[in-house]
Amino acid sequence: MLAEPAAIFSTWFALARTYRVSGKHSHDLRLVATMKELGIEEVVTFNIDDFNGFAEITAVHPATLGVG
Protein backbone atom coordinates (compact mmCIF):
# COMPACT_ATOMS: atom_id res chain seq x y z
CA MET A 1 0.00 0.00 0.00
CA LEU A 2 1.18 3.47 -0.86
CA ALA A 3 -0.02 6.65 0.79
CA GLU A 4 -2.04 9.02 -1.34
CA PRO A 5 0.18 11.96 -2.38
CA ALA A 6 -0.70 15.41 -1.04
CA ALA A 7 -0.79 16.84 -4.59
CA ILE A 8 -3.43 14.37 -5.77
CA PHE A 9 -6.29 16.85 -5.89
CA SER A 10 -4.49 19.46 -7.99
CA THR A 11 -3.16 16.80 -10.36
CA TRP A 12 -6.59 15.16 -10.62
CA PHE A 13 -8.26 18.50 -11.29
CA ALA A 14 -5.70 19.45 -13.96
CA LEU A 15 -6.12 16.09 -15.69
CA ALA A 16 -9.91 16.41 -15.54
CA ARG A 17 -9.67 19.76 -17.32
CA THR A 18 -7.17 18.44 -19.87
CA TYR A 19 -9.19 15.33 -20.73
CA ARG A 20 -12.61 16.85 -20.01
CA VAL A 21 -13.52 13.98 -17.73
CA SER A 22 -16.51 13.97 -15.40
CA GLY A 23 -18.92 11.47 -13.93
CA LYS A 24 -17.94 7.85 -13.33
CA HIS A 25 -14.74 8.14 -15.38
CA SER A 26 -13.43 10.62 -12.82
CA HIS A 27 -12.71 7.62 -10.57
CA ASP A 28 -10.41 6.14 -13.23
CA LEU A 29 -8.81 9.53 -13.62
CA ARG A 30 -8.16 9.74 -9.88
CA LEU A 31 -6.18 6.52 -10.16
CA VAL A 32 -4.24 8.01 -13.09
CA ALA A 33 -3.51 11.14 -11.04
CA THR A 34 -2.30 9.05 -8.11
CA MET A 35 -0.11 6.96 -10.40
CA LYS A 36 1.34 10.09 -11.97
CA GLU A 37 2.21 11.56 -8.57
CA LEU A 38 3.85 8.29 -7.49
CA GLY A 39 5.77 7.81 -10.74
CA ILE A 40 3.86 4.65 -11.71
CA GLU A 41 3.53 4.32 -15.48
CA GLU A 42 1.59 1.07 -15.97
CA VAL A 43 -1.64 -0.35 -14.63
CA VAL A 44 -2.68 -3.98 -15.03
CA THR A 45 -6.42 -4.11 -15.67
CA PHE A 46 -9.13 -6.08 -17.41
CA ASN A 47 -10.68 -2.72 -18.38
CA ILE A 48 -8.12 -1.47 -20.91
CA ASP A 49 -10.61 0.90 -22.52
CA ASP A 50 -11.05 2.79 -19.24
CA PHE A 51 -7.42 3.93 -19.38
CA ASN A 52 -6.42 4.01 -23.06
CA GLY A 53 -7.16 7.71 -23.47
CA PHE A 54 -4.66 8.87 -20.85
CA ALA A 55 -1.15 9.54 -22.17
CA GLU A 56 0.32 9.54 -18.64
CA ILE A 57 0.00 5.76 -18.20
CA THR A 58 -0.07 2.51 -20.14
CA ALA A 59 -2.87 0.02 -19.48
CA VAL A 60 -1.81 -3.63 -19.67
CA HIS A 61 -4.24 -6.55 -19.87
CA PRO A 62 -3.28 -9.45 -17.59
CA ALA A 63 -3.52 -11.93 -20.48
CA THR A 64 -0.59 -10.21 -22.20
CA LEU A 65 1.77 -10.78 -19.27
CA GLY A 66 2.39 -14.46 -20.00
CA VAL A 67 2.15 -15.38 -16.34
CA GLY A 68 0.88 -18.74 -15.27
C-alpha positions in Angstrom: 0.0 0.0 0.0 1.2 3.5 -0.9 0.0 6.6 0.8 -2.0 9.0 -1.3 0.2 12.0 -2.4 -0.7 15.4 -1.0 -0.8 16.8 -4.6 -3.4 14.4 -5.8 -6.3 16.9 -5.9 -4.5 19.5 -8.0 -3.2 16.8 -10.4 -6.6 15.2 -10.6 -8.3 18.5 -11.3 -5.7 19.4 -14.0 -6.1 16.1 -15.7 -9.9 16.4 -15.5 -9.7 19.8 -17.3 -7.2 18.4 -19.9 -9.2 15.3 -20.7 -12.6 16.9 -20.0 -13.5 14.0 -17.7 -16.5 14.0 -15.4 -18.9 11.5 -13.9 -17.9 7.9 -13.3 -14.7 8.1 -15.4 -13.4 10.6 -12.8 -12.7 7.6 -10.6 -10.4 6.1 -13.2 -8.8 9.5 -13.6 -8.2 9.7 -9.9 -6.2 6.5 -10.2 -4.2 8.0 -13.1 -3.5 11.1 -11.0 -2.3 9.1 -8.1 -0.1 7.0 -10.4 1.3 10.1 -12.0 2.2 11.6 -8.6 3.9 8.3 -7.5 5.8 7.8 -10.7 3.9 4.6 -11.7 3.5 4.3 -15.5 1.6 1.1 -16.0 -1.6 -0.3 -14.6 -2.7 -4.0 -15.0 -6.4 -4.1 -15.7 -9.1 -6.1 -17.4 -10.7 -2.7 -18.4 -8.1 -1.5 -20.9 -10.6 0.9 -22.5 -11.1 2.8 -19.2 -7.4 3.9 -19.4 -6.4 4.0 -23.1 -7.2 7.7 -23.5 -4.7 8.9 -20.8 -1.2 9.5 -22.2 0.3 9.5 -18.6 0.0 5.8 -18.2 -0.1 2.5 -20.1 -2.9 0.0 -19.5 -1.8 -3.6 -19.7 -4.2 -6.6 -19.9 -3.3 -9.5 -17.6 -3.5 -11.9 -20.5 -0.6 -10.2 -22.2 1.8 -10.8 -19.3 2.4 -14.5 -20.0 2.2 -15.4 -16.3 0.9 -18.7 -15.3 
